[in-house]
């Protein structure tokens, strides 16, 4: 069987099953079984798939994933996020579009404490959209900043998606986490510049209104009480990785202990919060590990059928320069992001893209970060961007997908601009990892 026929059979079967609503993990398992009998001889391939279960999920690099999930869930379940909102709100003062700025700044803080785009968008959307619309903010000034800030969790460490990508692609997880820090800050600044430009062009998009003016002492107390303790935890997590004091797993455990300490200090500790956070992490981790186990066999079937090597050789036959090939791969992800979730895109693209990146001698940490940013765009691209539907869930009745998508468009363009900047100036991503 020609490699392109094998590839079409495997990818086509996955997409067909997911199109009928079959969960991602089960779609991959079903495709694996069919591929095993087509390309790997049946019985031997089934035994290999069973063996992959234990091998795929016992990778040490995966252990930070559930710990970061617990850390983020504790932060949101306990209500500590509300304290951060309050502190940022006090410090912004009387500026036009202040609520949009609050969303972006708070989103960056939440990203550093949760690692979950879905949780960030859901929390900020439910908390801020009613207030922003009540104050007369136009939809693009209400929905856009929340969708943009929600996606920051993809690259600002600790990012659950970065841990997963690093594990699947065999990239240094610690270096990949750290690589997202400076780009995440840069993207936050770009979002704030975008808000400034939008409100300068159309001041009525975010009407000004009187707010109680906080004294310097009140602002100081709010920062000391609600922001600095969170910042200390972030610095412990990121700093321990940068300095080499702790591995990503150990720093994730340290972050969990830090959040538990905050719960006790703020008297927010309860066994109910602990149980719900563990339950959240267990559900996400269980499905993620199941998908990883399925992806291992999928990659083996791709290799055994000759599809992986055939695809690589086909790409190389065009004799494109490295940067052109890079943007071709990013373009493929951007197109897939319109129809698929991030996990599905990872499982389909990584077995092909990582060998190509190795062929061209790309730095895998730099390449992995570019992939993460490309996957982030997929969170907010119609018609199936996951964050769009979360926003529709908290938006007023009658809000359409078109309205939400148009609000997200300028923030998507900011992310794509950042992709271009990092592609041509790798030091943006690699400066901190090289300090390791």
C-alpha positions in Angstrom: 0.0 0.0 0.0 1.3 3.4 -0.9 2.2 5.7 2.0 -0.3 8.3 1.0 -3.1 5.7 0.9 -2.1 4.5 4.4 -2.0 8.0 5.7 -5.4 8.9 4.2 -7.0 5.7 5.7 -5.7 6.5 9.2 -6.4 10.2 9.3 -9.7 9.8 7.4 -10.9 7.2 9.9 -10.0 9.4 12.9 -11.8 12.4 11.4 -14.9 10.4 10.5 -15.2 8.9 13.9 -14.8 12.3 15.6 -17.3 13.7 13.2 -19.8 11.2 14.5 -19.1 12.4 18.0 -16.8 9.6 19.2 -14.5 10.8 21.9 -10.9 11.6 20.8 -9.3 8.7 22.8 -11.7 6.1 21.5 -11.5 7.4 17.9 -7.7 6.9 18.1 -8.0 3.4 19.7 -10.5 2.3 17.0 -8.2 3.6 14.3 -5.2 1.9 15.9 -7.0 -1.5 15.9 -7.9 -1.2 12.2 -4.3 0.0 11.4 -2.8 -2.9 13.4 -4.7 -5.5 11.3 -3.8 -3.6 8.1 -0.2 -2.9 8.7 1.2 -4.7 11.7 -0.1 -8.3 11.4 -2.9 -8.4 13.9 -2.0 -10.3 17.0 1.6 -9.0 17.3 0.3 -5.4 16.9 -2.4 -5.9 19.5 0.1 -7.2 22.1 2.3 -4.1 21.3 -0.7 -1.8 21.8 -1.4 -3.4 25.2 2.3 -3.0 26.1 2.2 0.6 25.1 -0.4 1.4 27.9 2.1 1.1 30.7 5.1 2.4 28.8 3.3 5.6 27.5 1.9 6.8 30.8 4.9 5.9 33.0 7.1 8.6 31.5 8.5 10.7 34.4 8.1 13.9 32.3 4.3 13.6 32.5 4.1 13.7 36.3 3.9 17.6 36.4 0.7 17.4 34.5 -1.7 16.3 37.2 0.1 18.4 39.8 -0.3 21.6 37.8 -3.9 20.7 37.2 -4.4 20.3 41.0 -2.6 23.6 41.6 -4.8 25.5 39.2 -8.1 23.9 40.4 -7.3 24.7 44.0 -6.7 28.3 43.0 -10.1 28.6 41.2 -12.2 26.4 43.5 -11.0 28.3 46.6 -11.9 31.7 45.3 -8.4 33.1 45.4 -8.9 34.3 41.9 -11.5 36.7 43.1 -8.9 38.3 45.4 -6.6 38.9 42.4 -9.4 40.5 40.5 -10.1 42.8 43.4 -6.4 43.8 43.7 -6.0 44.5 40.0 -9.3 46.4 39.9 -8.1 48.8 42.7 -4.7 49.4 41.0 -6.0 50.2 37.5 -7.7 53.4 38.5 -9.6 55.8 36.3 -8.7 54.8 32.7 -10.9 54.2 29.7 -11.4 50.5 29.0 -10.2 49.7 32.5 -12.2 46.5 32.7 -10.5 45.2 29.5 -7.1 46.0 31.0 -8.2 44.2 34.2 -9.1 41.1 32.2 -5.8 40.9 30.4 -3.6 41.6 33.5 -5.7 39.1 35.7 -5.6 36.6 32.8 -1.8 36.7 32.8 -1.7 36.1 36.6 -4.3 33.3 36.3 -2.3 31.7 33.5 0.8 31.5 35.8 -1.3 29.9 38.5 -3.6 27.5 36.6 -2.1 26.4 33.3 -5.6 26.0 31.9 -7.1 28.1 29.1 -10.5 26.7 29.6 -10.6 27.5 33.4 -9.3 31.0 32.8 -11.8 31.8 30.1 -14.7 30.3 32.0 -13.9 32.2 35.2 -13.2 35.6 33.6 -16.1 35.3 31.3 -18.7 34.5 34.0 -17.2 37.2 36.3 -16.6 40.1 33.8 -18.9 39.8 30.8 -22.1 40.9 32.6 -20.3 43.8 34.3 -18.7 44.9 31.0 -21.9 44.8 29.0 -23.7 46.6 31.8 -21.2 49.4 31.6 -21.8 49.8 27.9 -18.8 48.0 26.5 -19.2 46.9 22.9 -18.9 43.2 22.3 -15.4 43.3 20.9 -14.2 45.1 24.0 -15.9 42.6 26.3 -15.4 39.2 24.6 -12.1 39.8 22.9 -9.8 40.5 25.9 -11.3 37.5 27.7 -10.6 35.2 24.8 -7.1 36.6 24.3 -6.2 36.4 28.0 -7.7 32.9 28.3 -5.2 31.6 25.7 -2.2 33.0 27.6 -2.3 29.8 29.7 -1.1 27.8 26.7 2.4 29.4 26.9 2.8 31.1 30.3 4.2 28.5 32.7 3.0 26.3 34.1 1.2 25.2 31.0 -0.5 21.8 31.0 -0.4 21.8 27.2 3.3 22.4 27.2 3.9 19.5 29.5 1.9 17.3 27.2 3.6 18.5 24.1 7.1 18.1 25.6 6.3 14.5 26.7 4.8 13.5 23.3 7.6 15.1 21.3 10.4 14.1 23.7 11.3 17.8 24.2 12.9 18.9 27.6 9.7 19.8 29.5 11.4 22.2 31.9 13.1 24.1 29.0 9.8 24.3 27.1 7.9 25.6 30.1 10.5 28.3 30.7 10.6 29.2 27.0 7.0 30.4 27.2 7.6 33.0 29.9 9.0 35.9 27.9 6.7 35.4 24.9 3.8 35.2 27.3 4.7 38.6 28.8 5.3 40.0 25.4 1.9 38.8 24.2 0.2 40.3 27.3 1.8 43.7 26.4 0.6 43.3 22.8 -2.9 42.7 24.0 -2.8 45.8 26.2 -1.5 47.8 23.2 -4.3 46.5 21.1 -6.9 47.6 23.7 -5.3 51.1 23.8 -5.5 51.3 20.0 -9.1 50.1 19.8 -10.3 52.5 22.5 -8.4 55.4 20.8 -10.1 54.7 17.5 -13.5 54.3 19.0 -13.7 55.8 22.5 -17.4 54.8 22.8 -16.4 51.1 22.6 -15.6 51.3 26.3 -17.4 54.2 27.9 -15.7 55.8 30.8 -17.5 55.8 34.2 -16.7 57.0 37.7 -15.2 54.5 40.1 -14.2 54.9 43.7 -10.6 56.1 43.8 -8.4 53.9 46.0 -5.8 55.5 48.1 -2.1 54.5 47.7 -2.3 52.7 51.0 -5.4 50.7 49.9 -3.6 49.7 46.6 -0.5 48.7 48.5 -2.5 46.6 51.0 -4.4 44.9 48.1 -1.2 44.0 46.3 0.6 42.8 49.4 -2.4 40.7 50.5 -3.7 39.3 47.2 -1.0 39.5 44.5 2.4 39.2 46.1 1.6 35.8 47.7 0.6 34.5 44.3 3.7 36.0 42.7 5.9 34.2 45.3 4.4 30.9 44.3 4.9 31.6 40.6 8.5 32.6 41.3 9.0 29.4 43.3 7.7 27.2 40.5 9.5 29.0 37.6 12.6 30.0 39.6 13.3 26.5 40.9 13.2 25.2 37.3 15.4 28.0 35.9 18.0 27.6 38.6 18.0 23.8 38.4 17.1 23.5 42.1 14.1 21.4 41.2 12.8 19.4 38.3 9.4 20.4 36.7 7.8 17.6 38.8 9.3 18.8 42.0 8.5 22.5 41.2 4.8 21.5 40.4 4.6 19.7 43.8 6.1 22.8 45.4 3.4 24.9 43.7 0.6 22.7 45.1 2.1 23.0 48.6 2.3 26.8 48.1 -1.4 27.1 47.1 -2.4 24.9 50.0 -0.4 27.2 52.3 -2.4 30.2 50.9 -5.7 28.3 51.5 -4.8 27.9 55.1 -3.5 31.5 55.4 -6.7 33.0 53.8 -8.9 30.5 55.8 -10.2 29.1 52.5 -9.2 25.5 53.3 -11.9 22.9 53.2 -11.9 19.2 52.4 -14.7 19.9 49.9 -12.3 22.2 47.9 -9.6 19.6 48.1 -11.8 16.8 46.9 -13.3 18.8 44.0 -9.8 19.9 42.9 -8.5 16.3 43.0 -11.6 15.2 41.1 -11.0 17.9 38.4 -7.4 16.8 38.0 -8.3 13.1 37.9 -10.8 13.5 35.1 -8.5 15.5 32.9 -5.4 13.5 33.7 -7.2 10.2 33.1 -8.5 11.1 29.7 -5.1 12.7 28.8 -3.2 9.6 29.7 -5.6 7.5 27.7 -5.1 9.6 24.7 -1.3 9.5 25.1 -1.5 5.7 25.3 -3.5 5.7 22.1 -1.1 8.1 20.4 1.9 5.9 21.0 0.4 3.0 19.0 -0.9 5.5 16.3 2.7 6.8 15.8 4.0 3.2 15.6 1.3 2.3 13.0 2.2 5.4 11.0 5.9 4.4 11.0 5.2 0.7 10.3 2.9 1.5 7.3 5.6 3.8 5.8 3.3 6.8 6.1 5.6 8.8 8.3 8.7 8.3 6.2 6.7 8.8 3.0 5.3 12.1 4.3 8.7 13.3 5.4 10.3 12.5 2.1 7.5 14.1 0.2 7.9 17.3 2.2 11.7 17.2 1.6 11.2 16.6 -2.1 10.0 20.2 -2.5 13.5 21.4 -1.4 12.0 24.3 0.5 14.2 26.5 2.7 13.9 25.7 6.4 11.8 28.8 7.2 9.4 28.1 4.4 8.9 24.6 5.7 8.4 25.9 9.2 5.6 28.2 8.0 4.0 25.4 5.9 3.8 23.3 9.1 2.4 26.2 11.1 -0.1 26.8 8.3 -1.3 23.2 8.5 -1.9 23.6 12.2 -3.8 26.8 11.8 -6.1 25.1 9.2 -6.6 22.1 11.4 -7.3 24.4 14.4 -10.5 25.5 12.6 -11.9 22.0 12.9 -10.1 20.1 15.7 -9.2 20.4 19.3 -5.6 20.8 20.5 -5.0 17.3 21.6 -6.2 15.8 18.4 -4.0 18.2 16.4 -1.0 17.2 18.5 -1.5 13.5 18.1 -1.9 13.8 14.3 0.9 16.4 13.6 3.7 15.6 16.0 4.6 12.1 14.6 5.2 13.8 11.3 6.4 17.3 12.2 9.0 16.4 14.8 11.1 14.2 12.4 10.9 17.0 9.8 12.1 19.5 12.5 15.0 17.1 13.2 15.8 16.8 9.5 16.1 20.6 9.3 18.1 20.9 12.5 15.5 23.1 14.3 15.9 23.7 18.0 13.1 21.6 19.4 12.4 23.9 22.3 12.0 26.9 19.9 10.0 24.7 17.5 7.8 23.4 20.3 6.9 26.9 21.5 5.9 27.9 17.9 3.7 24.8 17.8 2.2 25.8 21.2 1.4 29.3 19.9 -0.2 27.8 16.8 -2.3 25.4 18.9 -3.3 28.4 20.9 -4.8 30.1 17.8 -6.9 27.0 17.3 -8.6 27.7 20.7 -10.3 30.8 19.2 -10.7 30.1 15.5 -14.2 29.3 14.2 -16.2 27.2 13.7 -15.0 24.8 16.4 -12.7 26.9 18.6 -13.2 25.6 22.2 -12.9 29.0 23.9 -15.5 30.5 21.6 -18.1 28.0 22.8 -17.1 28.6 26.5 -17.6 32.3 25.8 -21.0 31.7 24.2 -22.0 29.8 27.3 -21.4 32.8 29.6 -22.5 35.5 27.1 -26.1 36.9 27.1 -28.8 35.0 25.2 -28.7 35.9 21.5 -25.0 36.3 21.2 -23.8 34.7 18.0 -20.7 32.7 17.1 -20.0 35.4 14.5 -19.9 38.2 17.2 -17.6 36.2 19.4 -15.3 35.2 16.5 -15.0 38.8 15.3 -14.1 39.9 18.8 -11.3 37.3 19.0 -9.9 38.1 15.5 -7.5 41.0 16.6 -6.1 38.8 19.4 -5.5 36.0 17.0 -3.6 38.4 14.8 -1.5 39.4 17.8 -0.6 35.8 18.4 0.3 35.2 14.8 2.5 38.3 14.8 4.3 36.9 17.9 4.8 33.6 16.0 6.5 35.5 13.2 8.7 37.4 15.6 9.8 34.3 17.4 10.4 32.5 14.1 12.8 35.2 13.0 14.2 36.1 16.4 14.5 32.8 18.3 16.2 34.5 21.3 12.8 35.6 22.4 12.0 32.0 23.2 15.5 30.6 23.9 17.0 33.3 26.2 15.7 31.9 29.5 16.1 28.1 28.6 19.8 28.8 27.7 20.3 30.0 31.3 19.4 26.5 32.5 
